[in-house]
């Protein structure tokens, strides 16, 4: 593995770790809350300060997802440096607004700075730009990422209840509208399982379709919850009632789809066998070569 690849991968790992910290208590906004919860509180228009803080967090969140979906050694400092800047701005805003930041904020800031340094180091190394993973490997990683939504169900999804609690308590309570949310969660779980099985059973492989469906179901879950809260409580935006389990489910679904969208699509004309090439030994063709590499050699 080239030094460029190593530095780029280290930068990606720092960004990935930064996204993980979004689930832990980072800011003191009406109590200790995670970055996800602080963002949701801000977009519930709790106050102008919390709204601006939410904008900073959202910008860092979007840039992090974009970074993780670009799987090559091209220079990314133009994307990573703004992440560090937005995290620094979030801390300065808390300082001037007399809000407190938790220790996790300092860790997130450190990770964002490291994520900015590694692409610069990679750019200094000689060599041409190259892919970090083969297409088949990207598809495998994407499946694993989507399968992790099952773990996110153990975290609070809405109103303090975990995804599994909502499914277990409400899936068959047809006299209460919340059963719709429970079945949406069941759908997300089923999509994740089927997508994972698609690695072993070619007939179940649907490429980007299942990851896209998971994103759609996650968005529908948010819309359903918002409509339910408006009906029961009154007009307002209740994103702050959604827990980190929901935000992690949405994040994992988006990341799984974005990876396939940007670098994991399999060209049938390229590998000659469609998705079946992904299930061959060595994550590639029958000789251990990856489908896209094999296809390029044939094209030459």
Helices and strands as residue ranges (DSSP letters): H 3-21, E 25-28, E 32-34, H 35-42, H 48-69, H 77-96, E 100-101, H 103-124, H 135-147, H 149-152, E 156-158, E 161-162, H 163-170, H 178-197, G 202-204, H 208-232, G 239-241, H 244-259, I 260-264, H 268-271, G 274-279, G 281-283, H 291-299
